[in-house]
């Protein structure tokens, strides 16, 4: 939520709607929007740190510490913020396909990688399985962002809950502008299937997680 509050700011995407309501900055002002995004980011780490107070076993404490490190790494300059920085720097001009995938991998993929990898780490998954989870999460992130580009072209404000056509308005290069709508839709299918194949390769199977992945990459809003 922190990242979305910042993403809507005038200095970023300048969007006035989010989830069917006025975006934070549009409702409360740009200054409060910046502070809200900052506060939510700090609250995420505060919430994570609370786990230290409820765990005493050395192996649990080690997992918690590693999980917080993952959260910081995937959120910071080597993750979401780094991807957003490159996105802002290249805004307004053509972006090569490899650069666009780099932005997507960091800006969107890193947070999904963090969510899934932290779950694996806290659950005591083997290191080999953690690597598989991180890899398939990256694919989910890529498919998710491509689907986001598709919805910006094909959906409506009423369904999506935020302005459509904002990428074109901001002269942003997207996966759709590079690959075309039809190919982008095919790529979502192919990338998401590779993610599902990765899930199937794990020792532990979870039908809900499979359903969640399918929902995320085929969502209509």
CORBEL-V967691 format. One record per residue. PSI is psi in degrees with one decimal (999 if undefined). BURIAL is # if it has 9 or more other C-alpha atoms within 8 Angstrom, else .. D_LAST is the distance of its C-alpha to the last C-alpha in Angstrom with 2 decimals. Layout:
psi=PSI burial=BURIAL d_last=D_LAST
psi=PSI burial=BURIAL d_last=D_LAST
//
This chain:
psi=-38.3 burial=. d_last=15.93
psi=-46.6 burial=# d_last=19.06
psi=-35.0 burial=. d_last=17.67
psi=-38.5 burial=. d_last=14.73
psi=-44.6 burial=# d_last=17.39
psi=-37.3 burial=# d_last=19.57
psi=-30.4 burial=# d_last=17.03
psi=-13.8 burial=# d_last=16.54
psi=152.5 burial=# d_last=20.35
psi=-33.0 burial=. d_last=22.31
psi=-8.5 burial=. d_last=24.01
psi=-101.3 burial=# d_last=20.80
psi=-11.1 burial=# d_last=17.85
psi=48.0 burial=# d_last=19.12
psi=135.4 burial=# d_last=15.87
psi=-2.6 burial=# d_last=16.62
psi=143.9 burial=# d_last=13.28
psi=125.8 burial=# d_last=11.04
psi=37.7 burial=. d_last=8.96
psi=4.6 burial=# d_last=10.48
psi=170.7 burial=. d_last=13.88
psi=136.1 burial=# d_last=16.37
psi=163.3 burial=# d_last=16.05
psi=-48.6 burial=# d_last=18.99
psi=-34.6 burial=# d_last=21.32
psi=-33.0 burial=# d_last=20.74
psi=-40.6 burial=. d_last=21.68
psi=-3.1 burial=. d_last=24.46
psi=153.9 burial=# d_last=25.60
psi=-37.6 burial=# d_last=25.28
psi=-43.9 burial=. d_last=27.96
psi=-32.0 burial=# d_last=26.29
psi=-45.5 burial=# d_last=22.99
psi=-47.7 burial=# d_last=24.98
psi=-37.2 burial=. d_last=26.83
psi=-44.7 burial=# d_last=23.85
psi=-42.6 burial=# d_last=22.23
psi=-45.2 burial=# d_last=25.69
psi=-41.1 burial=# d_last=26.33
psi=-36.8 burial=# d_last=23.19
psi=-45.7 burial=# d_last=24.13
psi=-36.5 burial=. d_last=27.63
psi=-32.1 burial=. d_last=26.52
psi=-45.6 burial=. d_last=24.69
psi=-34.7 burial=# d_last=28.03
psi=-43.3 burial=. d_last=29.99
psi=-45.0 burial=. d_last=28.05
psi=-40.6 burial=. d_last=28.62
psi=-25.5 burial=# d_last=32.27
psi=-22.3 burial=. d_last=32.84
psi=-27.6 burial=# d_last=32.87
psi=-27.2 burial=# d_last=36.27
psi=-15.3 burial=. d_last=37.71
psi=1.8 burial=. d_last=36.94
psi=139.1 burial=. d_last=38.05
psi=-18.8 burial=. d_last=41.61
psi=134.9 burial=. d_last=41.89
psi=-40.3 burial=. d_last=42.36
psi=-34.0 burial=. d_last=39.92
psi=-42.8 burial=# d_last=37.18
psi=-38.0 burial=# d_last=37.94
psi=-42.0 burial=. d_last=37.78
psi=-40.9 burial=# d_last=34.34
psi=-44.8 burial=# d_last=33.07
psi=-42.3 burial=. d_last=34.59
psi=-40.0 burial=# d_last=33.06
psi=-41.9 burial=# d_last=29.58
psi=-34.8 burial=# d_last=29.95
psi=-40.5 burial=. d_last=31.17
psi=-45.2 burial=# d_last=28.13
psi=-44.6 burial=# d_last=25.86
psi=-44.6 burial=. d_last=28.02
psi=-45.6 burial=# d_last=28.25
psi=-17.9 burial=# d_last=24.58
psi=-30.6 burial=# d_last=23.76
psi=-148.3 burial=# d_last=26.75
psi=-23.1 burial=# d_last=28.31
psi=8.0 burial=# d_last=27.99
psi=-125.5 burial=# d_last=24.28
psi=-49.8 burial=# d_last=21.42
psi=-37.6 burial=# d_last=23.80
psi=-43.7 burial=# d_last=25.72
psi=-40.4 burial=# d_last=22.76
psi=-36.1 burial=# d_last=21.69
psi=-47.5 burial=. d_last=25.35
psi=-38.8 burial=# d_last=25.63
psi=-45.8 burial=# d_last=22.48
psi=-42.1 burial=. d_last=24.13
psi=-34.5 burial=. d_last=27.51
psi=1.7 burial=# d_last=26.44
psi=144.8 burial=# d_last=24.26
psi=-6.6 burial=. d_last=25.52
psi=172.5 burial=. d_last=27.12
psi=140.6 burial=. d_last=26.57
psi=123.8 burial=. d_last=25.45
psi=153.8 burial=. d_last=26.88
psi=-39.7 burial=. d_last=24.73
psi=-35.3 burial=. d_last=26.33
psi=-38.8 burial=. d_last=25.70
psi=-42.2 burial=# d_last=22.00
psi=-35.8 burial=# d_last=21.72
psi=-44.9 burial=# d_last=23.80
psi=-47.1 burial=# d_last=21.47
psi=-40.2 burial=# d_last=18.39
psi=-36.4 burial=# d_last=20.58
psi=-46.8 burial=# d_last=21.62
psi=-40.1 burial=# d_last=18.86
psi=-48.2 burial=# d_last=16.03
psi=-37.3 burial=# d_last=18.02
psi=-38.5 burial=# d_last=20.68
psi=-37.5 burial=# d_last=18.72
psi=-37.8 burial=# d_last=17.44
psi=-43.8 burial=# d_last=21.05
psi=-47.2 burial=# d_last=22.36
psi=-47.7 burial=. d_last=20.40
psi=-39.1 burial=# d_last=21.52
psi=-38.8 burial=# d_last=24.93
psi=-41.5 burial=# d_last=25.78
psi=-42.1 burial=. d_last=25.12
psi=-43.4 burial=# d_last=27.41
psi=-48.8 burial=# d_last=30.04
psi=-27.5 burial=# d_last=30.22
psi=-3.1 burial=. d_last=30.39
psi=26.5 burial=. d_last=33.39
psi=150.0 burial=# d_last=32.12
psi=154.2 burial=. d_last=34.63
psi=-37.1 burial=. d_last=34.39
psi=-42.4 burial=. d_last=33.85
psi=-34.6 burial=# d_last=30.81
psi=-39.2 burial=# d_last=29.46
psi=-39.4 burial=. d_last=29.67
psi=-44.0 burial=# d_last=27.83
psi=-44.6 burial=# d_last=25.01
psi=-40.6 burial=# d_last=24.78
psi=-45.4 burial=# d_last=24.81
psi=-29.9 burial=# d_last=22.12
psi=-36.1 burial=# d_last=19.88
psi=-38.2 burial=# d_last=20.40
psi=-40.6 burial=# d_last=19.24
psi=-42.8 burial=# d_last=16.04
psi=-41.8 burial=# d_last=15.50
psi=-45.9 burial=# d_last=16.33
psi=-39.0 burial=# d_last=14.08
psi=-44.9 burial=# d_last=11.08
psi=-37.1 burial=# d_last=12.10
psi=-42.3 burial=# d_last=12.87
psi=-35.2 burial=# d_last=9.50
psi=-41.7 burial=. d_last=8.33
psi=-40.2 burial=# d_last=11.30
psi=-45.0 burial=# d_last=10.57
psi=-30.1 burial=# d_last=7.32
psi=-21.5 burial=# d_last=9.64
psi=-36.0 burial=. d_last=12.02
psi=-17.7 burial=. d_last=10.60
psi=-169.8 burial=# d_last=7.82
psi=164.0 burial=# d_last=9.06
psi=-39.7 burial=# d_last=9.48
psi=-39.7 burial=. d_last=9.48
psi=-45.5 burial=. d_last=6.15
psi=-29.6 burial=# d_last=4.35
psi=4.8 burial=# d_last=7.24
psi=162.4 burial=# d_last=9.00
psi=138.5 burial=# d_last=11.32
psi=159.1 burial=# d_last=10.81
psi=10.0 burial=. d_last=13.94
psi=-29.5 burial=# d_last=14.79
psi=-43.2 burial=# d_last=15.83
psi=-40.2 burial=. d_last=18.26
psi=-40.0 burial=. d_last=19.39
psi=8.3 burial=. d_last=20.30
psi=42.4 burial=# d_last=21.86
psi=135.0 burial=# d_last=19.92
psi=130.8 burial=# d_last=20.56
psi=174.2 burial=# d_last=17.54
psi=-35.2 burial=# d_last=17.54
psi=-40.4 burial=# d_last=16.87
psi=-27.0 burial=. d_last=19.83
psi=-46.6 burial=. d_last=22.01
psi=-15.2 burial=. d_last=21.29
psi=155.1 burial=# d_last=19.95
psi=-46.8 burial=# d_last=16.86
psi=-45.2 burial=. d_last=18.57
psi=-36.8 burial=. d_last=19.90
psi=-41.5 burial=# d_last=16.71
psi=-39.6 burial=# d_last=15.15
psi=-39.3 burial=. d_last=18.43
psi=-36.5 burial=# d_last=18.45
psi=-45.3 burial=# d_last=15.15
psi=-46.0 burial=# d_last=16.90
psi=-44.7 burial=. d_last=20.14
psi=-40.9 burial=# d_last=19.13
psi=-34.2 burial=# d_last=17.10
psi=-38.3 burial=. d_last=20.18
psi=-34.0 burial=# d_last=22.42
psi=-43.0 burial=# d_last=20.57
psi=-36.2 burial=# d_last=21.06
psi=-37.2 burial=. d_last=24.66
psi=-41.2 burial=# d_last=25.11
psi=-40.9 burial=# d_last=24.04
psi=-22.3 burial=. d_last=26.50
psi=-10.0 burial=. d_last=29.24
psi=150.8 burial=# d_last=29.22
psi=-41.6 burial=. d_last=32.09
psi=130.8 burial=. d_last=30.00
psi=144.5 burial=. d_last=27.35
psi=106.2 burial=. d_last=24.39
psi=-34.4 burial=. d_last=22.54
psi=-41.3 burial=. d_last=19.84
psi=-38.5 burial=. d_last=19.12
psi=-45.1 burial=# d_last=18.92
psi=-37.3 burial=. d_last=16.41
psi=-41.8 burial=. d_last=14.27
psi=-46.0 burial=# d_last=14.51
psi=-42.1 burial=# d_last=13.58
psi=-44.8 burial=. d_last=10.44
psi=-44.9 burial=. d_last=9.44
psi=-8.7 burial=# d_last=10.36
psi=16.6 burial=. d_last=9.11
psi=157.4 burial=. d_last=5.61
psi=-1.4 burial=. d_last=3.81
psi=999 burial=. d_last=0.00
//
